[in-house]
Amino acid sequence: MSSTATVARRELVALRRDRLLVVLLGFLAAVTLVSVIVGAAAFRAQLEAYQLYVQQLEQSGSSTRAAAPRLFPLQLLRGSVEYVEILGALFAIVLGYGAVATEKYRGTLPLLLSRPVGRFALPLGKLAGIAGIWLAVVVALTVLWTAAIVGIGSASLGPADLGRILIVGAFSWLYLVFWSALAVALTAVTSRLSLGLILAIVIWLTFVLIIPQLGDTMDPDNQVPGGLFKALEIDSSSEAAVIAHFATFEELRNFLESASPTKHFERLAFAFLGIDDDFNQKPIGVVWSGIWGYAVAIAAAGVAAVAAAALVTTRSNLQRTRS
C-alpha cells in the first residue's frame, strides 16, 4: 500500500471516531430535512388558500379563476442548498483545519514525519481521507433529499429529477472539498494554528456571506417580493431597456458575485433544481449549456485549493512551533 493510501486510511479512521464531526454532520442533515418540511408546509398552505379562494368564487357565482399553485418538487431543496453552501463550507473548514492541527496538538506529527512518506503523501493522503468522508456525507444527503421530497413533499420524481439531484450532489462534494483543502493549506502555511483558522474563517465570511449579500442587495429586483419589474408591471423588453441604462452598475454587481465560489455553486444548484425560474422545467442539456461556466469555476477552484494544500504542506511548514 502506498504512503498516500496509508495516510488516507489513517485519516478516515480518525474522522470516523471524531464525535464533533458526527454532531456537526448530524446537525447539517437535520436542518436540511427541516427546510424540506417547511417548504412542503408552505406549499400546502398556498394550496389550501387557493382552494378556499375557489370555493368563495363558486359561492359568489363568478367564473373567473387564477392559476392554481404548482409544486415543483426539486424547488423544495432550496433551503438544503443554502445550508450546504453556508454551514457545509464552515464545517469543511473545521474538518480541514483539524486534519493538520490535531497532529500538532496530539504530538503525533514528529512520529508521522519520521516514517518514509513521499513529498506529497501527507497532504494528499489527508485530503483523500477528507474527500472520502465528504463523499459519504453527500451520498447520505442526496438520499435524504430524495426521501424527503417523496415522503414529506408527497411528490413523485422521474429519472431526470434524480439525475438533477445527483448532479447537484456531485458539485456539493467538489464545493466542500474546496473549503477543506483551503483550510488545510492555510493551517499548514501559517506559523500559528489559530491564525490559519482565523484566515480561513475570514475568507469564509467574505466569499460566503459578504460578497453574495452585496450582490443580492445591489440587485433592485431582489428588493421587492416577486421582483421589482413585475411589481411595476414592466415587461421583459422594457426591463432590458431599463437595465441597459445601468450597464456599469450591473457589471460591477456581476463581478462581485462572480468572485465568490459560493455564488457559483448556488447558481449552478438553483439552475439544475429549477429554483431559478429561467431554467425551471428545462432539459438538463439546456440547463448545462447555460451554466457550464459555473461548473468549470467550481472544479477549477477545487483543483487549485488541493494543489495549494499539496505544495505548502511541507515538512518545514508543519514542524514550525505552534502557539
C-alpha positions in Angstrom: 0.0 0.0 0.0 1.4 3.4 -0.9 2.2 6.0 1.7 -0.6 8.3 0.4 -3.2 5.5 0.7 -1.9 4.7 4.2 -2.3 8.3 5.4 -5.7 8.4 3.8 -6.8 5.3 5.6 -5.5 6.6 8.9 -7.4 9.9 8.3 -10.6 8.1 7.6 -10.3 6.0 10.8 -9.6 9.2 12.8 -12.5 11.1 11.3 -15.0 8.2 11.9 -14.1 8.4 15.6 -14.5 12.2 15.8 -17.7 12.8 17.8 -17.7 16.5 17.0 -17.8 15.7 13.3 -20.7 13.4 13.9 -22.6 16.1 15.7 -21.9 18.7 13.0 -22.9 16.5 10.2 -26.0 15.3 12.1 -26.9 19.0 12.6 -26.4 19.6 8.8 -28.7 16.7 7.9 -31.3 17.8 10.4 -31.5 21.4 9.2 -31.7 20.3 5.5 -34.6 18.0 6.4 -36.3 20.8 8.3 -36.0 23.0 5.3 -37.9 20.5 3.1 -40.6 20.2 5.8 -41.0 24.0 5.9 -41.1 24.2 2.1 -43.7 21.5 1.8 -45.8 23.1 4.6 -45.7 26.4 2.8 -46.9 24.9 -0.5 -49.8 23.1 1.3 -50.7 26.5 2.9 -50.8 28.1 -0.6 -52.9 25.2 -1.9 -55.4 25.4 0.9 -55.7 29.2 0.4 -56.3 28.6 -3.3 -59.0 26.0 -2.6 -60.7 28.4 -0.2 -60.5 31.1 -2.9 -62.1 28.8 -5.4 -64.9 27.9 -3.0 -65.6 31.6 -2.4 -65.7 32.3 -6.2 -68.2 29.4 -6.7 -70.4 30.7 -3.9 -70.4 34.1 -5.5 -71.2 32.7 -8.9 -68.1 34.1 -10.5 -66.3 32.0 -13.2 -63.0 33.9 -13.1 -60.2 31.9 -11.6 -56.5 32.5 -11.0 -54.0 29.8 -11.9 -53.6 27.1 -9.2 -50.2 27.0 -7.4 -47.9 24.3 -8.8 -45.5 22.2 -6.8 -42.1 21.8 -8.5 -40.6 19.1 -6.2 -36.9 20.0 -6.6 -37.6 23.6 -5.5 -38.2 22.2 -2.0 -34.4 21.8 -1.8 -33.7 25.5 -1.9 -33.1 25.7 1.9 -31.0 22.5 1.8 -28.6 24.0 -0.9 -28.3 27.2 1.2 -27.4 25.2 4.3 -24.7 23.3 2.4 -23.2 26.4 0.9 -23.1 28.2 4.2 -22.9 25.7 7.1 -21.3 23.0 4.9 -18.5 25.3 4.0 -17.9 26.2 7.6 -17.9 22.6 8.7 -15.5 21.8 5.8 -13.1 24.5 7.2 -13.3 22.9 10.6 -12.5 19.5 9.1 -9.5 20.8 7.1 -8.1 22.7 10.0 -8.4 19.7 12.3 -6.6 17.4 9.8 -3.4 19.4 10.4 -4.0 20.9 13.9 -4.8 17.5 15.5 -1.4 16.1 14.5 0.4 19.0 16.2 -1.8 19.1 19.3 -1.5 15.4 20.0 2.2 15.4 19.3 1.9 12.7 16.6 3.4 14.8 13.8 7.1 14.0 14.6 6.3 10.3 14.6 4.4 10.6 11.3 7.1 12.6 9.6 9.7 10.1 10.8 8.1 7.5 8.5 9.2 7.1 4.9 6.4 9.1 3.4 6.6 10.8 0.0 6.7 14.6 -0.5 3.0 14.9 -1.2 1.8 11.7 0.6 0.8 13.5 3.8 -1.3 16.4 2.3 -2.8 14.3 -0.5 -3.5 11.4 1.9 -5.3 13.6 4.4 -7.2 15.3 1.6 -8.2 11.9 0.2 -9.5 10.9 3.6 -11.4 14.1 3.9 -12.8 13.8 0.4 -13.9 10.2 1.2 -15.8 11.5 4.3 -17.4 14.2 2.3 -18.4 11.7 -0.4 -20.2 9.6 2.2 -21.9 12.7 3.6 -23.0 13.9 0.2 -24.4 10.4 -0.7 -26.3 10.4 2.5 -27.6 13.9 1.9 -28.8 13.1 -1.7 -30.6 10.0 -0.3 -32.1 12.2 2.4 -33.2 14.9 -0.1 -34.9 12.3 -2.3 -36.6 10.6 0.6 -37.8 13.9 2.0 -39.3 15.1 -1.3 -41.1 11.8 -1.8 -42.1 11.2 1.8 -42.7 14.7 3.1 -43.4 16.6 -0.1 -45.7 13.9 -1.4 -44.2 14.3 -4.8 -43.0 11.8 -7.5 -39.6 12.0 -9.0 -38.7 10.9 -12.5 -35.2 9.8 -13.8 -34.4 13.3 -14.9 -35.2 14.7 -11.5 -33.0 12.1 -9.9 -30.2 13.0 -12.4 -30.5 16.7 -11.3 -30.2 15.8 -7.7 -27.1 13.6 -8.4 -25.5 16.5 -10.4 -26.1 18.9 -7.5 -24.7 16.3 -5.1 -21.6 15.9 -7.2 -20.9 19.7 -7.2 -21.7 19.8 -3.5 -18.9 17.4 -3.0 -16.5 19.5 -5.0 -17.5 22.6 -3.2 -17.0 21.0 0.3 -13.6 19.6 -0.7 -12.5 23.0 -1.9 -13.1 24.6 1.5 -11.4 21.7 3.3 -8.4 21.9 1.1 -8.2 25.7 1.5 -8.3 25.2 5.3 -5.5 22.6 5.1 -3.3 25.0 3.1 -3.9 28.0 5.4 -3.3 25.9 8.5 -0.1 24.4 7.1 1.4 27.7 5.8 0.8 29.8 8.9 3.2 29.6 11.9 0.3 29.7 14.4 -2.6 27.2 14.1 -5.1 29.8 15.4 -4.0 32.2 12.6 -4.7 29.6 9.9 -8.2 29.0 11.3 -8.9 32.8 11.6 -7.8 33.4 8.0 -10.0 30.5 6.8 -13.0 31.9 8.6 -12.3 35.5 7.3 -12.3 34.1 3.8 -15.5 32.2 4.5 -17.2 35.3 5.8 -16.0 37.3 2.8 -16.9 34.9 0.0 -19.9 33.0 1.6 -21.7 35.8 3.4 -20.5 39.3 2.5 -19.9 39.2 -1.3 -23.1 37.3 -2.1 -25.1 39.5 0.1 -23.6 42.6 -1.6 -24.6 41.2 -5.0 -28.1 40.5 -3.9 -28.5 43.9 -2.3 -27.3 45.6 -5.4 -29.9 43.8 -7.5 -33.0 46.1 -7.4 -35.2 43.2 -8.5 -34.5 41.4 -5.1 -35.8 44.3 -3.0 -39.5 43.8 -3.7 -41.3 40.5 -3.2 -42.0 38.9 -6.6 -39.5 41.2 -8.3 -39.4 45.0 -8.8 -40.1 44.9 -12.5 -43.1 42.6 -12.0 -44.4 44.9 -9.3 -44.2 47.9 -11.7 -45.7 45.8 -14.5 -42.7 46.2 -16.7 -42.4 43.6 -19.5 -39.2 41.8 -20.4 -38.3 44.0 -23.4 -38.8 47.2 -21.3 -36.8 45.6 -18.4 -33.8 45.0 -20.7 -34.0 48.7 -21.8 -34.0 49.9 -18.2 -31.1 47.7 -17.2 -29.1 48.9 -20.3 -29.1 52.4 -18.7 -27.3 50.9 -15.7 -24.8 48.7 -17.5 -21.8 49.7 -15.4 -23.7 49.1 -12.2 -24.8 45.7 -13.4 -21.3 44.8 -14.5 -20.0 45.7 -11.0 -22.7 43.6 -9.4 -21.9 40.6 -11.6 -18.2 41.0 -10.9 -18.8 40.8 -7.2 -20.9 37.7 -7.5 -18.6 36.0 -9.9 -15.7 36.4 -7.4 -17.5 34.1 -5.0 -17.2 30.3 -5.3 -20.3 30.1 -3.2 -22.3 32.1 -5.7 -21.1 29.9 -8.5 -22.3 26.8 -6.6 -25.6 28.4 -5.7 -26.4 29.5 -9.3 -25.5 26.0 -10.6 -27.6 24.2 -8.0 -30.5 26.6 -8.4 -30.4 26.1 -12.2 -30.4 22.3 -12.1 -33.1 22.2 -9.4 -35.4 24.6 -11.2 -35.2 27.1 -8.4 -34.1 29.7 -10.9 -37.2 30.4 -13.0 -35.1 30.8 -16.2 -34.2 27.1 -16.0 -37.3 25.6 -14.4 -38.6 22.6 -16.3 -35.9 22.9 -18.9 -34.0 19.8 -20.1 -30.7 19.0 -18.4 -28.8 19.7 -21.6 -30.3 23.2 -21.9 -29.5 23.9 -18.3 -25.9 22.8 -18.7 -25.4 25.0 -21.8 -26.5 28.0 -19.7 -24.4 27.4 -16.6 -21.4 25.3 -17.6 -19.1 28.2 -16.8 -20.0 27.9 -13.1 -19.3 24.2 -13.2 -15.8 24.9 -14.6 -15.2 27.6 -12.0 -16.1 25.3 -9.1 -13.9 22.5 -10.5 -11.0 24.9 -11.1 -11.3 26.3 -7.5 -11.3 22.8 -6.1 -8.2 21.7 -8.1 -6.4 25.0 -7.2 -7.1 24.5 -3.5 -5.9 20.9 -3.5 -2.8 21.9 -5.4 -2.1 24.7 -3.0 -2.5 22.4 0.0 -0.2 19.8 -1.5 2.5 22.5 -2.2 2.5 24.3 1.1 2.1 21.3 3.4 5.8 20.6 3.7 7.9 19.2 6.5 9.4 22.6 7.3 6.0 24.3 7.5 4.5 21.5 9.6 7.4 21.5 12.0 7.1 25.2 12.9 6.5 25.9 16.5 2.8 26.3 17.3 1.3 28.8 19.7 
